[in-house]
Amino acid sequence: MDNFPKKYILITAAHNEEEFIEKTIFSVLSQTIKPIEWIIVNDGSTDSTESIVKKYTEEHQFIKLLKRNNSDGYNFSSKVFALKLGLSQIKFNDYKYIGVLDADVSFESNYYESLINELEKDATLGIVGGVYFDIVKNKKVFIKPSPYSIRGATQFFRRKCFEQIGGLQPLKYGGEDALACYTARMYGWKIKNIEHLIVYHLRPTGTKIINIFKTRLRDGFVEYHLGYNCFFQMIKSLSRFNEKPFLIGSLLRIYGFWILFFKGEKRILSTEVIRYIKKEQMKRLLKF
């Protein structure tokens, strides 16, 4: 008998999120089922992020604030190191689910209850999440979900799955969310985007640190370090010609992949994981 079927933990890494984090906090406070613990790690912020969060920790005991002294500056692996710090400080152990929550999103009050209900219905589900709209110049822009990936800003894990895949792994250019989905499938877990659950991402995707052109170049870097099949990477990039910046983004993505390929930059993923990723992508190509 499961004594804690709806208990969950949230972990957030926050760097200079004064513009958005309060909306994220309001979303969590409005949940029909609140987390038993929400650890927010201030990851070297230089704005008022910490003071905003601190105010809410004084009013709500389940919200906890940690500070990470990020001497290396903020980069694409910083988020994972901050999340790992948060994970190491979890006080409660009687939880079944764990959510990664970025500090620049908002969602409806039934969001986490609905995710839990999906997981309760299917014991083979390992990772779930909602579908996204980016907020761009006060307009909602729908981001088409992939059946093969759950967006990292609100990835919600069955604890058993999270622990089996080793949690999130820091990668040089990011992509830890995609890696989590690949690794979960490698171990036999399913992932699912819940189409009736909407998440509002309060800034254009991928533009927090760099502009849209460098973001597309970085996408290619990420795909190289994930060990993508070369042909799959090219087809995927070209299929996204209508994403901004139109066509140029696809070419930058391909260029980013191949420049690291020819440099022979070392990947940190195990041979087992890379072999699985290439094998799955080849099956997808053949199916296509």
N, C-alpha and C positions, 0 to 999 in steps of 0.2 A: 504493500500500500504506500503510495507516494504521499508523504506528509507535507510537502511544500511544492505543489505543482505550479503555482503562479508566482513564486518568488524569483526575483531577478536583480542583477547588479548592472549599473551603468558606469562606464569609464569614459572620461572626456579629456582630451588634450587641447588646451586653449592657448593660443599665441596671438596677442594683439587683436582680441575679438570684442572690444568695447562697443562696436557698432551693432553687433548682432547677438551677443551671448544672452542678453536679458530676454530676448524673444525665445531662445532655446530653453531657458530656465522656466519661463511661463508655460511653455508647452509641457514640460515634465511635471510641473506642479499641478497642471490641470488633468493629469492622467487618471482614468478610472481605477487603474491599479498602478500604484506608485512603486518605484524600486525600493528594496529594503536598504539599499546603499547606493549613493551616487558620488563617485570620487572624481573631482575635477582637478586636473593638474595644470597649474599655471606654468607654461613652458617658455620661460624667459620673456614674458610680455614686458613691453616698455610703456604701455598705455594704462588705462584704468581697469583693465580686465580683472585683476586681482581684487581690487576694492569693491567692484560690483558683485563678484561671487561671494566675497566675505560677508557682505550684508545679508545674503540669503542663507549662509551657513549659520548665522546667529538666530535666524527665524525658523529654520527647518533642520532638525537633527540628522536626517538621513543624507544631507548634502555635506560633503567633506572637501576641504581645499588643501591641496599639496602644492609645494613649490619645487620646481626642478631648476637647478642652477645649470643653465645651458651655456657653457663656456664656448662651445663650438659654433654658436649661432644657430638660427633656425634654418633647417633644410628638410629635404623630403623624407629622411628617416627619423627626424626629430619626433614626429607624432608617435611612432611606434615605441621609441625609448620612453617617452612620457607615459604612454599607456602601460608599458611594462612596470614603471614605477607605481602607477595607480594599482595595478593588479597585485603587486607585492604588499600593498597596504590594506587589502580587503579584510575587514574585521569579521564579517559573518561568513559562515561556511554552508549554511542551509539554503542554498539557492540552486535552481535548476537551469537558469538561463543567464546569459551575459550579453550586454549590448555595448557596442562601440558607438559613441554619439559625438559628432562634431559640434562645435560651438557656433555654427552659422546656419542652422536649420530650424524649421518650425513644423508642427504637425497637429492633427486633431487629438482630442482628449481620449479617444478609444484606440490610439495607435498601438500601444504596447499590449493592451488586453487582446486586441485582434491578432497580433503576431503570436502571442502565447497560445491562443485558441487554435491557430493553424498548426503549430508545433504539437499541440496535444492531440490533434486529429491524426497525425501521421508520424509515427515513431522513427521513420527513416529520414525525416527532414532534419538537416543539420544547420542550415543558415537561411534566414528569411529577411525580407525588407520590403519597404513600400516602393512606389514609383515616384519619379521626380519631375518637378518643375523648377527650372532656374528662374530667379527673379532678375531680369535684365532691364534696367531703366524703368522700373516699376511695372513691367509687363511679365506675364507668366509665359515661359517658353518650355514646352513639353520636351523632356529628354526620353527618347525611346528606350525602353529597357531591353537588356539582352537576357535571354533565358539561361545564359551561361555565367552570369555575373550578378552579384548583389552589390550595390553601391556602398562604398566604405563609410560614408558619413553616418549611416544608421544600420550597419550590419548587426543582426541579432542572432546569436548563436545558442544552440543547445549546448549546455556546458560540456557534456561528454564529447561532442564534436570538437569544440574549441580546444579542449585539452588534448585530444587525440592528434590534431594537426599541429600542436605545439604553439597555439596562439598565433599572433601576428608576427611576421618576421620583417626586420628592418632591411629595406632595399635601397640602394644608392639613389635611385631616381623615383622612388615610390612604387606603387603597384602591389602593395601588401594585401589589399582587398581582393584583387584578382587572384593572387597566389592562394589566399585562403580558400577561395571557391574551387580552384583546381585541386588543391590538396584534399579538401573535403570529399570531392567526387572520387579521388584516387582511393580513399578509404571506404567508399561505398555510400556516402551520404548524398542526399538530394538537396538542392537549393531551390528557392522559389521567390519570385517577385509577386507580392500581393497587390493585384491591380486596383483594388478599390481603396487602398490606403495611400494617401497622397502626402509627400514630403515636399516642403518648399525650401529649396536651397537659395539662400538669400544673396548670393553673388554668382556670377557666371562660373561654371565648373572649371576647375583647374587654373584659375587666374589669381589665386591668393598671393603667390610668390612671384610669378612671372606673367608676361603678357601672352595673348592668345597664340602668337606665332611661335614663341619659345615653348609654349605648352604642347603644341602639336609636335615639335621636334622632340620634346621629352617623351611624348607617347611612344615614339620609335625607340628611344633609349630603354624605356620600361619593357617594351615587347622583346627587345634583344635580351635583356637580363632575365626575362621569364623563359627564355629558351624557345621562342616561337619558331614554328616551321616557317622557312623563308617565303615559300609560295603563299602560305596562309596569311602571313603578315602583309604581303603586297595586295592580295585580294581584299583583305579587311580594310586596308588604308584607302584603296581606290573606291570601295563601296561607300565610303564616307565623304565623297567629293562635295556633297551638298551641305556639309557642316562648315561653319565659319572657321577660318577664312576659306572661302569656297575654292576647291581644287588645290590651292596652294597648301592648305593644311594637310591634304593627303600626300602631296609630294614631300613636305617637310617630315612627315611621319616615316615615309619610306627612307628618306635620306638619313634620318636619325638612326634607324635600325642598321642600315648598311655601313654607315661610317664606323660604328662600334664593331660590326662584324669584321670589317677589313683590318681594323686596329687589333682585333683579337682580344678585346677587353675581357678580363676574367669574370665569369659568373660565379655567384656564391651558392646557387641552388645545387642540391644533390643530383647525381646522374639519374636516380630513380624518378624524381619529380619532373625533371626536364624530359625524360623519356615518355612519361605519362602525358605531359602537355602536348608534345609533338604527335603522339599516337592519337589522342583525342581530336586534335585539330585535323589530322589526316582523315579521320572518320567523318568529320564535319564537311570537309572538302568533297569527299566521295559522295556523301549524302546530297550535298548541294548540286 
